[in-house]
Amino acid sequence: MAGVTLNKVIKRYGDVQVIHGIDLEIADGEFCVFVGPSGCGKSTLLRMVAGLEETTEGSMHIGDRDVTRMDPSQRGVAMVFQTYALYPHMTVKDNMGFGLKMNKHPKAEIEAKVAEATRILKLEDYLDRKPAALSGGQRQRVSIGRAIVRGPDVFLFDEPLSNLDAELRVEMRVEIARLHKEIGATMIYVTHDQVEAMTLADKIVVLRKGVIEQVGAPMDLYRDPDNRFVAGFIGSPAMNFMSGKVGTGEVAIPNLGQTIPTPIAPAYKGHDVIAGVRPEHLSIDPAGDALTVDLVESLGGVSFAYLSGATGEKLVVEERGDERVSEGQTVSVTFDPSRLYLFDAKTEQRIRT
């Protein structure tokens, strides 16, 4: 096993630069997730680690080896793709061992490694089946098993769950988390789904337009985002954002009809800010009249109320318990002022009070 180090990595396609000087260290045995919206460069960066995309500038190390110009087969990585890429005419057992067979590994070694991957992924009952006789989740487990058999230094996952339905995605998230704990390998995982990122990662790398916005443990990014983009991307439902203006030790938020006390520095007095508060940190005051309930999504144990205020800015509130609001009702919201996040209205960088 080995860690991965990227040093000022750049990727260009002709005159178009898509990765902008990435510096990143992924520790040996760490589960690192690249997350961001479509087009942010996360899959390109993963393919650069795999050697499937050439690195234009910068260097890349796996362990103590400089792999920047190495062929994919020499890097000690195994990749699990969004599509399962299984041979339809081969059984599960043959699919998993095919790469070793082509590299002329001894038959006994192939059998032993396939047996170990089968045990880890609980595929014993499917070894003689062909891919057409498997569910989507089972096919993805076979694809992961093929990677395990290779015994790589680093596992690379490129949106492996995006083709599965919601229930299977949850099941496979659990399987991948268990796999990481059992084999302890370095894993790099690409997804646009921040729920996958939060539940799987030791470290999350948030990307936008080929640049790293923030790196950290899932709950560190949730609790202490550096900017509005990270604050809005991490957390489900997303953080609420409203315009505000700084006064003396307070921030006026017209949409709420409230002025919130805050220890913001006096130098910010008169500045326009973006005020952020998470749906789960808000409570509804049914006696208030500052906001109108536009829609309520009831999901059983939790519901989400969509509100609009004086400025037309939208607000989502998470509700639990038996007493919940209904559409058309007028209400206000309350929250602990320490839960308020402030961002500069121009730069969208976090203002830490």
Helices and strands as residue ranges (DSSP letters): E 4-13, E 16-26, E 31-35, H 42-50, E 57-62, E 65-66, G 72-74, E 77-80, H 92-102, H 107-121, G 124-126, G 131-133, H 136-149, E 154-158, H 166-183, E 186-191, H 194-200, E 203-208, E 211-216, H 218-223, H 228-233, E 240-246, E 250-253, E 258-261, G 266-268, E 272-277, G 279-281, E 283-285, E 291-298, E 303-308, E 314-319, E 330-334, G 337-339, E 341-344, E 350-351
